[in-house]
Amino acid sequence: MEQPHAVLTQPASIETGDYETVRRVIEKISQDWRDRPSLEALADDVGMEPTALQKLFTRWAGLSPKAFLQAVTIDHARRLLASDMPLLDASYELGLSGPGRLHDLFVTHEAMSPGEIKAKGEGLIIRYGYHLCPFGIALIMVTDRGLCGLAFCDPGGEREAFADMSGRWPFARFNEDMAATGPYAARIFAPGAWRHDQPLRVVLIGTDFQVSVWEALLKIPMGKAEAYSEIADRIGRPAASRAVGAAVGANPVSFVVPCHRAMGKSGALTGYHWGLTRKRAILGWEAGRLAGGQADDHSRQPA
């Protein structure tokens, strides 16, 4: 079956350019974080004036480059992993009541049956669309039952991202339909639209083991992280850390099912299917949401 063309029908905008600049700054921070690069050094690396970069980066992340650097260091990752503060207490420690509880309130999910999984998408209609988002371009895929796929790419990488995602369900029928995927994009990346009384419906298409791992990921709150071994313990498979890592990497609903919050036992960020720089960007963006109190009551819950 010939697959549809994968194209971004919405033209690039200033937001895409912002992310490209931010991505380059994050790469610089990631490479040189031990040296604590100055704002001037970061600005010089991307060809901007320091004040202009400070304003752009803060507008995008909700954090200054200096605060972002602190949020993505290994020391910070270790603190996320080491925190044994009760979940609600952790939320109050951050001055918030809602963000620490995250997906268990905002996201509702169901898993497809084993028979449906075995069919590899046969008889399934998946609508897809490309949307500009804080992390470049998001490829969003939905069925009649809810969101089933969310991938990321940079401009020019649309076809590769589509091939990756569509290859997971090779017998499904894919229709480009931004009218169907647009409302999902509008909610997923907008903290003000995170509402527990209007949950985001997600359908998980994977094996029983994969779904159990993805469900465990949904329980990791913003501002925290878990090691693969902790996730393995949580699902009752303490010897399966390596398999858990593979399932995390195969997560088809990035960001919403927060595989970016899974880390190595040492606090190392480890890999991310859509790029380690993007993983750092997502973690830093979330830190900005928490620091800014943009989800400041029980009715605002992130995807």
Disulfide bonds with the S-S distance in Angstrom:
none
